[in-house]
Amino acid sequence: MNEVAIAENIQENDIFIFVKIGNSSYAFPALNVLEIIKLVELEYPEKMPSYIAGILEYKGKVIHIIDLRTILKIEATDYDVNTHILIIQGKDSIYGIICDEISDIKKIDTKIIAPPPFALGSSFTKGIYLNKGHNITVINLDSLENWMKSTSDEETAFSEKAARLLPRDISSKEILHQRKLQLLEKTDNIPYTGMQNKDVYISFLVGGSTYCLEIVHVGGFYKYSETKIIKIPCTPSFVAGLISIKGDYLTVIDLKRYFDNEPSDITDKSTIIAIQSKDFKIGFIADEISDTLNIQSTALYSGKNKNIKADNKNEIVEYVKDNKLYLVLNVTEILNNEKIYVG
């Protein structure tokens, strides 16, 4: 996938990653996110802008890791080993943004993003999205990157720098150091190619298997326990029923039944992944949402898993990372299967 195609996908799909930074919630365009990693050991040269927590070698490039709290002048708390970094692909550069928690990945209807009530940070805010009574600030990454290029951040005392928030205890520093070594090992000898030929996938658990699908197909995530399933008679056993989402009815597919002929074990983590399609409205039951992955199309190969039924072979390809098998859904093939739809 080239950079033009990526830009078009961002505009058409409007999928965002929701995060917590301090006491506030923010949203970032998902297709600008190359990777989500846990905090690692960072280097910190003496003369750096106050909003930079450190620098990191990432796939042959030295990138800045920034703290939005310092830029937006909001209350800052210490980082810990559970802190995350979003690796962002900007217009001209790659950088990282520190966040405390990854809370959701979902599609936003941009028509309901309200203009900011005030000029926060001049133009870093694209708008405000209201989600279940909570305001989520949608970040304008272009404006943020332009500001970073043009700002002349004056030298400040270390007590005012973002780097002061990094863990200092021996145990945490050892964990961060090991993570850095693992990151370097994972990316060693991999040439930097930006987002070219790379797609972003969301991974999730179904039974004892880990599945993935391209994030551009995701229309939203809904807790199973918070939805009402309408049972439909005379349908295949893998059709769990219908749910109503904002006036639309989605056919809910139990993926465990669909692929393994066994029912899913519904828990408080069970989630319905709504699939974004112009023609069809379906959702998949997942046991638990996991992480995002960046997968090159050349790394996918035809499935040889003996557990996959013969009539599902075209609907799954496989991907292996760190000796772990991921079953990647071919959403187009699944959507072409007429038996999944309730008439």
Solvent accessible surface area in square Angstrom, and as a share of the most:
residue,aa,sasa,rsa
1,M,68,0.30
2,N,83,0.42
3,E,122,0.55
4,V,105,0.60
5,A,32,0.25
6,I,11,0.06
7,A,59,0.45
8,E,92,0.41
9,N,26,0.13
10,I,48,0.25
11,Q,143,0.63
12,E,122,0.55
13,N,20,0.10
14,D,26,0.13
15,I,8,0.04
16,F,11,0.04
17,I,1,0.00
18,F,5,0.02
19,V,0,0.00
20,K,77,0.33
21,I,1,0.01
22,G,25,0.24
23,N,147,0.75
24,S,44,0.28
25,S,20,0.13
26,Y,7,0.03
27,A,0,0.00
28,F,0,0.00
29,P,13,0.08
30,A,0,0.00
31,L,12,0.06
32,N,27,0.14
33,V,3,0.02
34,L,7,0.03
35,E,20,0.09
36,I,37,0.19
37,I,19,0.10
38,K,78,0.33
39,L,0,0.00
40,V,5,0.03
41,E,55,0.25
42,L,20,0.10
43,E,88,0.40
44,Y,56,0.21
45,P,57,0.36
46,E,151,0.68
47,K,171,0.72
48,M,25,0.11
49,P,38,0.24
50,S,12,0.08
51,Y,10,0.04
52,I,1,0.00
53,A,0,0.00
54,G,0,0.00
55,I,31,0.16
56,L,3,0.01
57,E,90,0.40
58,Y,2,0.01
59,K,32,0.14
60,G,68,0.65
61,K,96,0.41
62,V,103,0.59
63,I,6,0.03
64,H,81,0.36
65,I,0,0.00
66,I,0,0.00
67,D,0,0.00
68,L,1,0.00
69,R,3,0.01
70,T,24,0.14
71,I,16,0.08
72,L,13,0.07
73,K,175,0.74
74,I,59,0.30
75,E,131,0.59
76,A,31,0.24
77,T,72,0.42
78,D,106,0.55
79,Y,7,0.03
80,D,72,0.37
81,V,34,0.20
82,N,92,0.47
83,T,4,0.02
84,H,37,0.16
85,I,0,0.00
86,L,0,0.00
87,I,0,0.00
88,I,0,0.00
89,Q,30,0.13
90,G,9,0.09
91,K,113,0.48
92,D,104,0.54
93,S,51,0.33
94,I,15,0.08
95,Y,7,0.02
96,G,0,0.00
97,I,0,0.00
98,I,2,0.01
99,C,1,0.01
100,D,46,0.24
101,E,87,0.39
102,I,46,0.23
103,S,55,0.36
104,D,44,0.23
105,I,12,0.06
106,K,29,0.12
107,K,51,0.21
108,I,1,0.00
109,D,68,0.35
110,T,63,0.37
111,K,183,0.77
112,I,99,0.50
113,I,26,0.13
114,A,50,0.39
115,P,110,0.69
116,P,44,0.28
117,P,104,0.65
118,F,126,0.52
119,A,83,0.64
120,L,49,0.24
121,G,31,0.30
122,S,83,0.54
123,S,58,0.37
124,F,6,0.03
125,T,12,0.07
126,K,106,0.45
127,G,0,0.00
128,I,33,0.17
129,Y,11,0.04
130,L,113,0.56
131,N,32,0.16
132,K,162,0.69
133,G,64,0.62
134,H,128,0.57
135,N,104,0.53
136,I,7,0.04
137,T,18,0.10
138,V,0,0.00
139,I,1,0.01
140,N,36,0.18
141,L,12,0.06
142,D,72,0.37
143,S,21,0.14
144,L,0,0.00
145,E,3,0.01
146,N,68,0.35
147,W,71,0.25
148,M,34,0.15
149,K,113,0.48
150,S,89,0.57
151,T,41,0.24
152,S,99,0.64
153,D,51,0.27
154,E,143,0.64
155,E,114,0.51
156,T,41,0.24
157,A,60,0.46
158,F,102,0.43
159,S,81,0.52
160,E,103,0.46
161,K,8,0.03
162,A,0,0.00
163,A,1,0.01
164,R,84,0.31
165,L,8,0.04
166,L,21,0.11
167,P,15,0.10
168,R,138,0.50
169,D,78,0.40
170,I,152,0.77
171,S,75,0.48
172,S,17,0.11
173,K,104,0.44
174,E,89,0.40
175,I,70,0.36
176,L,8,0.04
177,H,68,0.30
178,Q,77,0.34
179,R,50,0.18
180,K,28,0.12
181,L,82,0.41
182,Q,115,0.51
183,L,11,0.05
184,L,53,0.26
185,E,136,0.61
186,K,71,0.30
187,T,9,0.05
188,D,90,0.46
189,N,141,0.72
190,I,73,0.37
191,P,103,0.65
192,Y,76,0.29
193,T,66,0.38
194,G,11,0.11
195,M,9,0.04
196,Q,91,0.40
197,N,81,0.42
198,K,20,0.08
199,D,24,0.13
200,V,7,0.04
201,Y,10,0.04
202,I,1,0.00
203,S,2,0.02
204,F,0,0.00
205,L,62,0.31
206,V,3,0.02
207,G,32,0.31
208,G,92,0.89
209,S,40,0.26
210,T,12,0.07
211,Y,6,0.02
212,C,0,0.00
213,L,0,0.00
214,E,41,0.18
215,I,0,0.00
216,V,26,0.15
217,H,40,0.18
218,V,0,0.00
219,G,15,0.15
220,G,1,0.01
221,F,24,0.10
222,Y,53,0.20
223,K,91,0.39
224,Y,42,0.16
225,S,85,0.55
226,E,121,0.54
227,T,33,0.19
228,K,167,0.71
229,I,31,0.16
230,I,73,0.37
231,K,148,0.63
232,I,47,0.24
233,P,108,0.68
234,C,142,0.85
235,T,40,0.23
236,P,55,0.35
237,S,82,0.53
238,F,21,0.09
239,V,12,0.07
240,A,16,0.12
241,G,0,0.00
242,L,33,0.16
243,I,1,0.01
244,S,61,0.39
245,I,27,0.14
246,K,175,0.74
247,G,66,0.63
248,D,63,0.33
249,Y,121,0.46
250,L,13,0.06
251,T,8,0.05
252,V,0,0.00
253,I,1,0.01
254,D,12,0.06
255,L,0,0.00
256,K,28,0.12
257,R,75,0.27
258,Y,5,0.02
259,F,5,0.02
260,D,61,0.32
261,N,106,0.54
262,E,91,0.41
263,P,72,0.45
264,S,14,0.09
265,D,110,0.57
266,I,81,0.41
267,T,74,0.43
268,D,114,0.59
269,K,108,0.46
270,S,1,0.01
271,T,7,0.04
272,I,0,0.00
273,I,0,0.00
274,A,9,0.07
275,I,10,0.05
276,Q,70,0.31
277,S,25,0.16
278,K,205,0.87
279,D,116,0.60
280,F,77,0.32
281,K,96,0.41
282,I,0,0.00
283,G,0,0.00
284,F,0,0.00
285,I,4,0.02
286,A,0,0.00
287,D,31,0.16
288,E,62,0.28
289,I,51,0.26
290,S,49,0.32
291,D,94,0.49
292,T,15,0.09
293,L,14,0.07
294,N,30,0.15
295,I,1,0.01
296,Q,70,0.31
297,S,68,0.44
298,T,123,0.71
299,A,42,0.32
300,L,43,0.22
301,Y,91,0.35
302,S,85,0.55
303,G,16,0.15
304,K,169,0.71
305,N,31,0.16
306,K,198,0.84
307,N,121,0.62
308,I,14,0.07
309,K,64,0.27
310,A,89,0.69
311,D,100,0.52
312,N,2,0.01
313,K,78,0.33
314,N,113,0.58
315,E,8,0.04
316,I,2,0.01
317,V,41,0.24
318,E,8,0.04
319,Y,23,0.09
320,V,72,0.41
321,K,53,0.22
322,D,115,0.59
323,N,153,0.79
324,K,92,0.39
325,L,69,0.34
326,Y,21,0.08
327,L,9,0.04
328,V,4,0.02
329,L,8,0.04
330,N,54,0.28
331,V,3,0.02
332,T,80,0.47
333,E,66,0.30
334,I,2,0.01
335,L,22,0.11
336,N,100,0.51
337,N,33,0.17
338,E,149,0.67
339,K,89,0.38
340,I,0,0.00
341,Y,58,0.22
342,V,38,0.22
343,G,121,1.16
